[in-house]
Amino acid sequence: MDVSNPIADVVPSAHGPVLVVLASTSTPLTGRAIADLTRPRVSQPRVARILTDLAEAGLVDRVQAGSASLFTLNREHLAARAVEELATLRSLLWERISEHAAGWSHPPEAIIVYGSTARGDGGSASDVDLLVVRPATVDEDDANWQRNLTALGLAVPRWTGNPCEILDRSRADLRAMASAGERLLSEIRRDGRAIVGSLAVVPAPKAA
């Protein structure tokens, strides 16, 4: 999965970013506004051609507002639901991970995605980096805990095509890392997204 532009895996053309913008709102937008919101950026002339194609296919509604044309995703179209799901693949990944963890014999205190996947600035080869916070009552070598971690580590690549790197730490481990001034904790606190639990479990590293 291209973690910066997940829809590109299925819609590799410039149509993808345009569809993401349309799927993210029900507010009618001009072609210029849509172009300004595309990530990665698509030029306004290219957006205009794409909107014409999508309107002809019935996937986009086009109405005149004075001299301007306004566009919205036609959510009655048979393809609209697929477009909306493709536009929210990262959120769907968060849901999958959360649902997976809900079935663990020892629920983690937190699961935090960090790195390029959390920031949304990586690519299709980026790792999905996860900090999994182990409960204090669970030993690091607990068989069920290790089995659940391994299962998650295998599931994420099946869901995304991306390698999954899991950092398994207890809160005591994180405090020790903070005392040692581990800069990784600053990155996690800055960019991390809590899928399970809270980002507050990650302490700030001690200043050097």
C-alpha distance (Angstrom), angle and dihedral (degrees) to the residues before:
residue distance angle dihedral
M1 . . .
D2 3.78 . .
V3 3.79 96.8 .
S4 3.81 93.3 -159.7
N5 3.81 95.0 48.3
P6 3.83 109.2 12.5
I7 3.80 95.6 176.5
A8 3.84 88.4 64.0
D9 3.81 90.0 76.9
V10 3.81 89.6 67.2
V11 3.82 101.6 21.1
P12 3.83 103.8 35.0
S13 3.80 94.9 172.8
A14 3.82 128.2 83.8
H15 3.82 86.6 -92.1
G16 3.83 87.1 82.1
P17 3.83 99.6 66.9
V18 3.81 90.4 42.7
L19 3.80 91.5 52.7
V20 3.81 90.8 47.9
V21 3.81 90.5 56.4
L22 3.80 92.4 47.6
A23 3.80 92.8 46.4
S24 3.81 92.0 51.5
T25 3.81 96.3 62.5
S26 3.78 143.5 29.2
T27 3.81 91.6 -153.0
P28 3.82 113.4 110.4
L29 3.80 110.0 -113.5
T30 3.77 135.3 -166.9
G31 3.76 119.8 -121.6
R32 3.81 89.5 -109.2
A33 3.82 91.5 53.8
I34 3.79 91.0 48.5
A35 3.80 91.2 50.2
D36 3.82 90.5 50.5
L37 3.82 90.5 53.5
T38 3.81 98.7 47.0
R39 3.81 117.1 113.4
P40 2.97 113.7 -137.2
R41 3.79 89.4 32.5
V42 3.79 118.0 -104.0
S43 3.81 118.7 -164.5
Q44 3.78 118.7 -110.6
P45 3.85 94.6 -117.4
R46 3.83 89.8 51.6
V47 3.81 91.1 47.5
A48 3.80 89.8 51.1
R49 3.81 91.2 54.7
I50 3.81 91.9 46.5
L51 3.81 92.1 49.7
T52 3.80 89.7 51.3
D53 3.82 89.9 52.6
L54 3.80 92.8 47.1
A55 3.80 92.7 46.8
E56 3.80 90.6 51.0
A57 3.82 88.6 51.5
G58 3.80 89.9 51.5
L59 3.80 93.6 -120.5
V60 3.80 92.3 111.9
D61 3.80 128.1 46.8
R62 3.78 116.4 -140.5
V63 3.81 123.7 -163.5
Q64 3.78 131.2 174.2
A65 3.80 119.7 -120.2
G66 3.77 104.3 -177.2
S67 3.78 107.1 -61.0
A68 3.80 92.7 -17.5
S69 3.80 130.4 84.8
L70 3.79 118.4 -138.7
F71 3.80 123.1 -155.9
T72 3.80 134.4 -158.2
L73 3.78 133.9 169.3
N74 3.80 110.2 -99.1
R75 3.79 98.2 -127.9
E76 3.80 91.5 -171.4
H77 3.80 89.5 65.4
L78 3.79 114.4 107.1
A79 3.81 91.0 -124.2
A80 3.82 95.8 48.8
R81 3.79 95.3 88.8
A82 3.80 91.3 51.4
V83 3.81 90.0 49.5
E84 3.81 91.4 51.3
E85 3.80 91.7 50.3
L86 3.80 92.7 47.8
A87 3.80 89.5 49.6
T88 3.81 91.6 55.7
L89 3.81 102.1 42.2
R90 3.80 94.1 128.8
S91 3.80 91.0 53.7
L92 3.78 89.1 48.1
L93 3.81 88.6 53.3
W94 3.82 90.5 53.3
E95 3.82 88.8 51.4
R96 3.80 92.5 49.4
I97 3.80 92.0 51.2
S98 3.81 91.9 47.2
E99 3.81 91.8 48.8
H100 3.81 90.5 48.4
A101 3.81 92.2 51.9
A102 3.80 91.7 48.0
G103 3.81 88.4 67.6
W104 3.80 96.3 52.3
S105 3.79 119.3 117.8
H106 3.83 88.2 -131.4
P107 3.83 108.3 33.1
P108 3.82 111.3 -141.4
E109 3.79 118.9 -115.9
A110 3.78 88.5 -130.1
I111 3.78 143.3 -10.4
I112 3.78 113.9 -156.7
V113 3.79 125.0 -176.4
Y114 3.79 113.0 -148.9
G115 3.79 139.8 165.7
S116 3.80 125.3 45.4
T117 3.80 94.8 -22.3
A118 3.81 91.0 56.9
R119 3.80 92.0 44.6
G120 3.80 93.8 43.5
D121 3.80 93.3 -134.1
G122 3.79 101.9 109.7
G123 3.77 131.6 87.2
S124 3.78 142.5 -126.5
A125 3.83 92.2 -66.9
S126 3.82 95.4 49.8
D127 3.79 119.6 121.8
V128 3.78 120.5 -117.6
D129 3.81 98.8 -127.9
L130 3.80 115.8 -158.2
L131 3.78 130.8 -176.3
V132 3.81 107.6 -155.7
V133 3.80 113.1 -166.9
R134 3.78 110.8 -147.6
P135 3.83 119.1 -144.8
A136 3.80 114.5 -107.9
T137 3.81 90.1 -120.5
V138 3.82 93.1 58.8
D139 3.81 121.4 82.3
E140 3.79 117.7 -133.0
D141 3.82 90.6 -119.0
D142 3.80 95.5 45.3
A143 3.80 104.8 142.1
N144 3.80 96.2 -137.7
W145 3.80 92.1 46.6
Q146 3.79 92.4 50.7
R147 3.79 91.0 45.7
N148 3.81 91.2 53.6
L149 3.82 92.6 46.7
T150 3.79 91.1 50.0
A151 3.79 91.6 48.7
L152 3.80 91.5 51.7
G153 3.79 91.3 46.5
L154 3.80 89.6 54.7
A155 3.80 95.6 41.5
V156 3.81 98.1 54.3
P157 3.85 94.2 60.5
R158 3.82 88.9 48.3
W159 3.81 90.0 52.8
T160 3.80 96.5 43.7
G161 3.80 112.8 12.7
N162 3.83 87.9 -122.5
P163 3.82 126.3 118.1
C164 3.79 113.5 -107.2
E165 3.80 122.1 -140.3
I166 3.81 115.9 -168.0
L167 3.79 122.7 -162.2
D168 3.81 105.7 -160.0
R169 3.81 111.3 -160.5
S170 3.79 138.7 151.5
R171 3.80 121.6 -137.5
A172 3.81 88.0 -104.5
D173 3.82 88.6 54.4
L174 3.81 90.2 50.7
R175 3.80 91.3 50.7
A176 3.81 89.4 51.7
M177 3.80 89.8 50.0
A178 3.80 89.8 50.3
S179 3.81 91.4 50.5
A180 3.81 89.1 51.7
G181 3.81 90.2 52.2
E182 3.82 95.5 -115.7
R183 3.80 104.9 -173.5
L184 3.80 91.5 -156.3
L185 3.80 87.6 76.3
S186 3.80 90.2 60.2
E187 3.80 89.9 53.1
I188 3.78 91.9 49.0
R189 3.81 92.2 48.0
R190 3.81 91.1 47.7
D191 3.80 101.0 43.9
G192 3.80 105.8 14.0
R193 3.76 125.0 118.0
A194 3.80 119.1 -155.1
I195 3.80 110.2 -133.5
V196 3.80 92.8 171.7
G197 3.80 122.6 21.7
S198 3.78 122.6 -13.6
L199 3.78 137.5 -47.0
A200 3.81 86.0 -131.6
V201 3.82 89.9 83.1
V202 3.82 88.1 74.3
P203 3.82 109.8 85.4
A204 3.78 123.9 -147.2
P205 3.81 113.0 -103.8
K206 3.77 118.4 -111.5
A207 3.78 112.7 -99.3
A208 3.79 114.6 -106.4
